[in-house]
Amino acid sequence: MEPLFRAVSTNGIGPDGSRVSEVVAPADGELLDAYSKAVVNASERVIPAVVNIHVRQLMNGRQPVHPRMSQQMTGSGSGFIFTPDGFILTNSHVVHNAGQIEVTLSDGRRFSADMIGDDPDTDLAVIRIQAPDLAYARLGDSQSIRVGQLVIAIGNPYGFQCTVTAGVVSALGRSLRSRSGRLIDSIIQTDAALNPGNSGGPLINSRGEVIGVNTAIIQGAQGLCFAIAVDTAKFVTTRLIKEGKIRRGYIGVAGQSIFLHRRLVLFHKLPVESGVLAIAVENNSPAKRAGLLEGDIIISLDDQPVESVDDLHKLLSEHRIGLKSLLTIIRRSEKLILEIVPEESKTISDR
């Protein structure tokens, strides 16, 4: 190993008449180890694309008129530009129901932003600014992520712009519950420190590629932070830019996951041991029209097993909207099949 400092022979004479050598410190770059270089290089690539988002929320669908109310309804978060023409990815909870959105770039420029699309079910949203000379971040690949690899989070915690923290991927394949009640799959767990204000900022790898969108922390916990995988973000952003929303199926049932009695499973030779108990059925809903009653237990949709509420959510995808499907249920001890036509899911603000 080379010494951190090297002695260089000179003609200098010390106070006692002895020769001295000049100690020359190496350049800072020589002191940087591989870890530091990776964090520095990746951060420098992405920081220009990270933005600070300030929002003024709508109150009952209208702008708050009282100044004090306006202050109470403001918020902020992070985001990042991912196209050269100004599309910005952030969290839905940062901009949902925003009346005004202002974006501050890393170079200090400020622009008003337009809402392009919002998907509370995955906690992702796309906004856009019209501005010249925009830096943008490259989107990576979720499939290449490995537990233990270096990751870097960039955001604006508590308003401290472009703060960088680093850590590792702690786990993959986690699930988080969104505000709408749906489960978000393929969540990345990391110990890179996140704080309020980091929401919507990028989680990047050592090459400066975005591999996740920072979304949540567990209050009071140490090193338990979460990001939405970039492959999920790619799918959602494509749909939001094209249609402004994600279309999902809806049948109008409030349900609860329950275990089935062993006798029912054996008697009907069921492929599942649990199902979804219909706690409430909305009036004028697909489920109501299909004849579903409170107390019925849903066990499959089009022969696909339904063991939990999350299974039902996953099966109610876009391609089932408007098409006749077969809903298998247990009513008391009888097995029945109902015909149901899922509709397009309402937005969270309409529910």
N, C-alpha and C positions, 0 to 999 in steps of 0.2 A: 504494500500500500504506500502511495506517495505521501510525504508529509504535507500537512495543511499549509505550512509556511516553509519557504526555502531561503537559505542564507546565500547572499551574493557577495563575493569578495570585493573589497574596495580599498582605496588607499587611505581611508580614514584613520585617524589616530585618536585613541581614547584619552581621557583626562590623566591616566596614569602612564601614558606613553605607549600603551600596547595597541596593537592593531585591532580594529573592530570590523565586523561584517554588517552590512546593511540588510535588514530583514524586510523582504518585499512580500506583501500580501497578494495572493492570486486574485484574479478578477472574480466578480460575484458568480459569473456563469460556471466557473470551475468548481465552486463550492456546492452548486445545486446538484442534488442526487437525482436519480431517475424518477422517483416519486414526485419531487418538487417540480421537475421539468414537465412531467405529464400534466400536473394540475395547472401550472402556469400557462403552458401552451394551449391546452384545451380551453381554459377560461378566456384567454385573450381572443380566441376565435369566436366565442359565443357571446361574450359580454355586450358587444355592439348591437346584438339582436334582441337583448332582453329589455323589456319595457316596464315602466311603472304605470299601473292603471288606477285612475281615480274615478269613482262613480257617484252619481247622485240618484238615489233610488226613487222609484215611483211609490206613491202612497195611495192605496186604493185606486190605482190606475191613473192618478193625477200627480202633477208636480206639487210638492209641499209649498204652501204660500208663505207661511210664517218663517222668518229667518232662523229662529231657534230650532224649528222642526227640520229645516233644511240641513242644519249642522248635524242633527241626530241621525239623518238618513243618508249620510255620506259614508263611503268606505273606500278601501284601496286593496290592491293585490298586485300580482305579477303576471306577466305573459311574455311571449316571445314571437318575433316575426319569423314566419317559416316560408314565405315566398317573397320574391323581389318586388312584387306589386302591392305589398302592404297588408297581407292577411296575417292576423295575429291569433295564436292559440292561447287559451287561458281556461280557468275553471268556470263552470256554470255558476257556482255560488258567488263568484266575484262580480259577475255582471248581470245576473238574473234580475229581471224587472227594472233595469237601470233606465232612468230618464235621460241622463246625460253621461257620456263616457269620454274622459280625457286621457290621452296617452302621453307620457313623457319618455323620450328616448334617452339612451345613455349619454348622448352628446348635449342634452339639455333642451332640445327642441320639443315643442308641445303641439299636439294635434287633437282635434275632435275625432272620435271614432264612431263608426256605424256598426250596429249589431247585424251580423250576417246570419247567425244561427245559434241555437241554444239547446242543449240536450241534458236536462237535469238527471236523467237515468244513468248517464255515465259521468256526470259532473264535468262536462266539457262544453266549451263555447268558442265560437269564432267571431272576431270583430275585425274591422278593417280601417286603415287610415290611408289618406291620399297624401303622399309625400315623396320627394325625390331622394335619390342616393341612399337607399335603405340597405343596411346589412341584414342578412337573414341566416337562420340556423338550419343545418342539414338534419333531416330526420333519419335515424338509424334503423335498426332491426331488433325487435324484441327477442327473436329466436336465438340470437347470438349471445344473449346475456347469460352470465354464469355467476352462481353464488360465490362470493368472495372477491369479485372483481372490483376495481377502483371505479367509483362514481363521484360526480361533482354536481352539487346543487347550486343554482344561481337564482337570486330573487331579491326582493325588497322588504325584508322583515322589519316591521315597525317603521317603515319609511326609509330605512337605511339602504340607499339605492345600490344595486349591483353587488350585493354581498355574496361571497363565495364560501361554501363549506364543502368538505370532502369526507368521504367514508367508503364503505363497501356495500355491495348488495348482500343484505342479510338473509333474504329468502325470496323465493319466487312463487307465483301461483296463489298468492293470498287473495282473499275476497273481502270487499268492504260494502256496507250498505249505503246506498245513495239517499238523498233527501226524499226521493219519490218512493222509497221502499224497495226498489229493485237492487239486486246484488250486482256489483261490479266485479268481474272476474279478472284474472291475470294481473293482479296488483303486485307491484315490486315493493318489497320492504327493504329499507336502507337505514343505516345509522348516521348518514350525513345529516347534520343538524338542520332542522326546519323550525320556523317560528311563524306566528301570524304575520301575514304579508308575503310569505313565500308561495302561497297558493297560486297555481297557474304558471309558475316558473319552470324552466327546463331542468331535468336530470340528465346529465350527459356522461359519455364515456371518455376514455383518455384520448380519443381521436377527435373529440369535440362534436360528436354526433348525439342528437337528442334520442334518448332511449326511454324517457318517461316524462310525465307531466306531474309535478309535485302537487299533492292534493290534501294530505291530512297528517295530523299528528295525534298522539294520545296524550291528553293533558296529564301532566304529573309524571309521565314515564320518561325514561332516559333512553335515547337512541332507538325509538320506535316511530319511524316516519314512513310514509307511503306515497307511491307515485303510480299513476295510471300508465300502463305499458303503451309504448309508442305505436304498436300495431293496432291497438284499439283506437288510438287517436287518429291514425291514418284513415281508418274506415269511417269514423264519425265525421272528421273534417271534410272528407270528400262528399258525404251526403249533405252536410250542413251548407257547404258552398253551393251545391247544386239545388237543394230544395229548401234550405232554411231550417230543417228539422229532420228527426229520425222517425220513420213510420214504424209503429209496432201495433200488434194485435191487442184487442181489448174485449172481454166478455162481460164485465160488470159484476164480479164476485169479490167479496171480502172473505179471504180464506185463512185457515190456520193448518199447519202441518200436524198430522196426528198419526199414531200407530193404529193399525187395524187389528181387530181381534183375531187371534190365531185360528179360531174355528172358521171365520169368514175366508181367510186366506186358503185354508185347506179345502173347504167346501166348494169354492168357486175356482180353485186351482189358479189363484192370482199370481202374476209375476212380480208383485210388489207386496211389501209388508206395511206400507204406510201410504197415506194419500193426503188430499187437501179437503178439509171440512169446510163447507160453505156456511160461514157465519151470517152473512147478509148477501142478498141478491138485489141489485139496483133495479128500480122500476124502469120499464121501457129499454132494458138492456138486452144484448144477445142471449145472455143466460136466462133471463126472465122469459123471453119469447120461446126459448128452447124447452122450457118446462122445468128448469132446475129449481129446487126448493132449498130453503134453509135446512141444514141438517144432513143434506146429501154429501157424500164423500166422493170427490173426483179421483179416479185412479189411472186414467189414461186419456190421451187426446190423439186421435188417428192412430191408435195402436202403439203410441209412444208412451212408456210408463211415466206417471206423474206421482212422485213420492214426496214432493214438497212444493211449497209456494214458488220457490226459485225454479224448480223444474217447469212449472206451468208458465212462468214468465219467459223462460227460454224458448218454449215451444210456440208461444204466441208471437211469432216473428212476422215480418212484413208480408211474406208470401202467402200467409193464411188469411189476410184481410179480404173480406168479401167472398170467400170460398166456403162451401159447406164442409164442415168437419164433424167427426164422430166423437162424442164425449162419453166415455164410459164411467158410470157412477155406481156407488153402492147406496141404496135407499133402504134403511133399516137393515134387512138381511138379504134383500133382493138385488141382483145385478141388472142394471138397465143401460141401454145405449140411447143417447139423445143426439139429435141433429142440431148443430149450432153453426152460426155464421159470424165469426169474429168481425168486429168493426175496427176502425183506426182508433188508436188510443188518444184520449184527450191530453192536452198539455197540462203540466202540473198546476198552472194558474187557473185552469178551468175546472179542476177537480173539486 
